[in-house]
Amino acid sequence: MRVDAKRTGSIGGKLVSALRGVLPGAFIQPSSQDLIALYKLRYRIALDEGKFDSALIFLDKILEVEPGNVEAKLLKGELYHRHLRDYGRAVETYSRVIRVANERDREISNRARAGLTELMELLS
């Protein structure tokens, strides 16, 4: 939590200054990678608890931090497919993942293709 010394008054400002001296790391903005790791953890917890809408929110947060994160996009497709049963969005998401996944993301591309194939068989 970021505390603004000007907004907290003189006593609060002194407290913030003292805390920064004692706990300098407590006021450091987390890196993008730290945020992504946190959101992935929160996604997994929500998924394990069956809170699929919350899991989707954490995947969206990953994509806010890193819009090109194909793993998060794939996980959204799998979430739509396997848990939310929103097959239209799943097909759309899998298709997008296949389009943007490059050689480096071969495993992700293969998972998206497998999910899309499974959906096509299910829907036919």
TORKOL-4160 file (C-alpha; in steps of 0.2 Angstrom, whole numbers, padded with zeros to 4 digits, m for minus):
124
<pt num="1" X="0000" Y="0000" Z="0000"/>
<pt num="2" X="0007" Y="0017" Z="m0005"/>
<pt num="3" X="0005" Y="0031" Z="0008"/>
<pt num="4" X="0007" Y="0049" Z="0003"/>
<pt num="5" X="0016" Y="0059" Z="0017"/>
<pt num="6" X="0008" Y="0075" Z="0012"/>
<pt num="7" X="m0010" Y="0068" Z="0013"/>
<pt num="8" X="m0007" Y="0060" Z="0031"/>
<pt num="9" X="m0002" Y="0076" Z="0040"/>
<pt num="10" X="0014" Y="0080" Z="0050"/>
<pt num="11" X="0012" Y="0065" Z="0062"/>
<pt num="12" X="0008" Y="0053" Z="0048"/>
<pt num="13" X="0022" Y="0060" Z="0037"/>
<pt num="14" X="0035" Y="0057" Z="0051"/>
<pt num="15" X="0028" Y="0039" Z="0052"/>
<pt num="16" X="0030" Y="0036" Z="0034"/>
<pt num="17" X="0048" Y="0043" Z="0034"/>
<pt num="18" X="0052" Y="0032" Z="0049"/>
<pt num="19" X="0045" Y="0017" Z="0040"/>
<pt num="20" X="0054" Y="0020" Z="0024"/>
<pt num="21" X="0070" Y="0021" Z="0035"/>
<pt num="22" X="0066" Y="0004" Z="0044"/>
<pt num="23" X="0057" Y="m0005" Z="0029"/>
<pt num="24" X="0064" Y="0003" Z="0013"/>
<pt num="25" X="0058" Y="m0012" Z="0003"/>
<pt num="26" X="0040" Y="m0010" Z="0009"/>
<pt num="27" X="0037" Y="0005" Z="m0003"/>
<pt num="28" X="0044" Y="m0002" Z="m0019"/>
<pt num="29" X="0033" Y="m0004" Z="m0034"/>
<pt num="30" X="0033" Y="m0022" Z="m0039"/>
<pt num="31" X="0040" Y="m0026" Z="m0056"/>
<pt num="32" X="0029" Y="m0032" Z="m0070"/>
<pt num="33" X="0036" Y="m0050" Z="m0068"/>
<pt num="34" X="0032" Y="m0050" Z="m0050"/>
<pt num="35" X="0014" Y="m0044" Z="m0054"/>
<pt num="36" X="0012" Y="m0058" Z="m0067"/>
<pt num="37" X="0018" Y="m0071" Z="m0055"/>
<pt num="38" X="0006" Y="m0065" Z="m0041"/>
<pt num="39" X="m0009" Y="m0065" Z="m0054"/>
<pt num="40" X="m0004" Y="m0082" Z="m0060"/>
<pt num="41" X="m0004" Y="m0089" Z="m0042"/>
<pt num="42" X="m0021" Y="m0080" Z="m0038"/>
<pt num="43" X="m0028" Y="m0088" Z="m0055"/>
<pt num="44" X="m0023" Y="m0105" Z="m0049"/>
<pt num="45" X="m0031" Y="m0103" Z="m0032"/>
<pt num="46" X="m0047" Y="m0096" Z="m0039"/>
<pt num="47" X="m0047" Y="m0111" Z="m0052"/>
<pt num="48" X="m0044" Y="m0124" Z="m0038"/>
<pt num="49" X="m0058" Y="m0116" Z="m0028"/>
<pt num="50" X="m0070" Y="m0117" Z="m0043"/>
<pt num="51" X="m0071" Y="m0098" Z="m0044"/>
<pt num="52" X="m0070" Y="m0097" Z="m0062"/>
<pt num="53" X="m0076" Y="m0079" Z="m0064"/>
<pt num="54" X="m0062" Y="m0074" Z="m0052"/>
<pt num="55" X="m0049" Y="m0084" Z="m0062"/>
<pt num="56" X="m0054" Y="m0075" Z="m0078"/>
<pt num="57" X="m0051" Y="m0058" Z="m0069"/>
<pt num="58" X="m0034" Y="m0063" Z="m0064"/>
<pt num="59" X="m0030" Y="m0069" Z="m0082"/>
<pt num="60" X="m0036" Y="m0052" Z="m0088"/>
<pt num="61" X="m0025" Y="m0043" Z="m0075"/>
<pt num="62" X="m0010" Y="m0053" Z="m0083"/>
<pt num="63" X="m0015" Y="m0047" Z="m0100"/>
<pt num="64" X="m0016" Y="m0029" Z="m0094"/>
<pt num="65" X="0002" Y="m0030" Z="m0088"/>
<pt num="66" X="0008" Y="m0040" Z="m0103"/>
<pt num="67" X="m0004" Y="m0039" Z="m0117"/>
<pt num="68" X="0006" Y="m0051" Z="m0128"/>
<pt num="69" X="0006" Y="m0065" Z="m0115"/>
<pt num="70" X="0001" Y="m0080" Z="m0125"/>
<pt num="71" X="0000" Y="m0092" Z="m0110"/>
<pt num="72" X="m0013" Y="m0081" Z="m0102"/>
<pt num="73" X="m0023" Y="m0081" Z="m0118"/>
<pt num="74" X="m0022" Y="m0100" Z="m0119"/>
<pt num="75" X="m0027" Y="m0102" Z="m0101"/>
<pt num="76" X="m0042" Y="m0090" Z="m0105"/>
<pt num="77" X="m0047" Y="m0102" Z="m0119"/>
<pt num="78" X="m0046" Y="m0117" Z="m0108"/>
<pt num="79" X="m0056" Y="m0108" Z="m0095"/>
<pt num="80" X="m0070" Y="m0104" Z="m0107"/>
<pt num="81" X="m0069" Y="m0121" Z="m0114"/>
<pt num="82" X="m0068" Y="m0133" Z="m0099"/>
<pt num="83" X="m0076" Y="m0123" Z="m0085"/>
<pt num="84" X="m0087" Y="m0109" Z="m0091"/>
<pt num="85" X="m0093" Y="m0119" Z="m0106"/>
<pt num="86" X="m0093" Y="m0104" Z="m0117"/>
<pt num="87" X="m0088" Y="m0113" Z="m0133"/>
<pt num="88" X="m0090" Y="m0098" Z="m0144"/>
<pt num="89" X="m0077" Y="m0088" Z="m0134"/>
<pt num="90" X="m0066" Y="m0103" Z="m0132"/>
<pt num="91" X="m0065" Y="m0106" Z="m0151"/>
<pt num="92" X="m0062" Y="m0087" Z="m0154"/>
<pt num="93" X="m0048" Y="m0087" Z="m0140"/>
<pt num="94" X="m0040" Y="m0103" Z="m0146"/>
<pt num="95" X="m0040" Y="m0096" Z="m0164"/>
<pt num="96" X="m0031" Y="m0080" Z="m0158"/>
<pt num="97" X="m0018" Y="m0090" Z="m0149"/>
<pt num="98" X="m0014" Y="m0101" Z="m0164"/>
<pt num="99" X="m0012" Y="m0085" Z="m0175"/>
<pt num="100" X="m0001" Y="m0076" Z="m0163"/>
<pt num="101" X="0009" Y="m0090" Z="m0156"/>
<pt num="102" X="0026" Y="m0091" Z="m0164"/>
<pt num="103" X="0039" Y="m0105" Z="m0165"/>
<pt num="104" X="0045" Y="m0101" Z="m0148"/>
<pt num="105" X="0028" Y="m0105" Z="m0141"/>
<pt num="106" X="0025" Y="m0122" Z="m0150"/>
<pt num="107" X="0019" Y="m0130" Z="m0134"/>
<pt num="108" X="0006" Y="m0117" Z="m0132"/>
<pt num="109" X="0001" Y="m0117" Z="m0150"/>
<pt num="110" X="m0001" Y="m0136" Z="m0149"/>
<pt num="111" X="m0012" Y="m0135" Z="m0134"/>
<pt num="112" X="m0023" Y="m0122" Z="m0142"/>
<pt num="113" X="m0025" Y="m0133" Z="m0158"/>
<pt num="114" X="m0029" Y="m0148" Z="m0147"/>
<pt num="115" X="m0042" Y="m0138" Z="m0138"/>
<pt num="116" X="m0049" Y="m0132" Z="m0154"/>
<pt num="117" X="m0050" Y="m0149" Z="m0161"/>
<pt num="118" X="m0059" Y="m0156" Z="m0146"/>
<pt num="119" X="m0071" Y="m0142" Z="m0147"/>
<pt num="120" X="m0075" Y="m0145" Z="m0165"/>
<pt num="121" X="m0078" Y="m0163" Z="m0162"/>
<pt num="122" X="m0089" Y="m0159" Z="m0147"/>
<pt num="123" X="m0099" Y="m0147" Z="m0157"/>
<pt num="124" X="m0101" Y="m0157" Z="m0173"/>
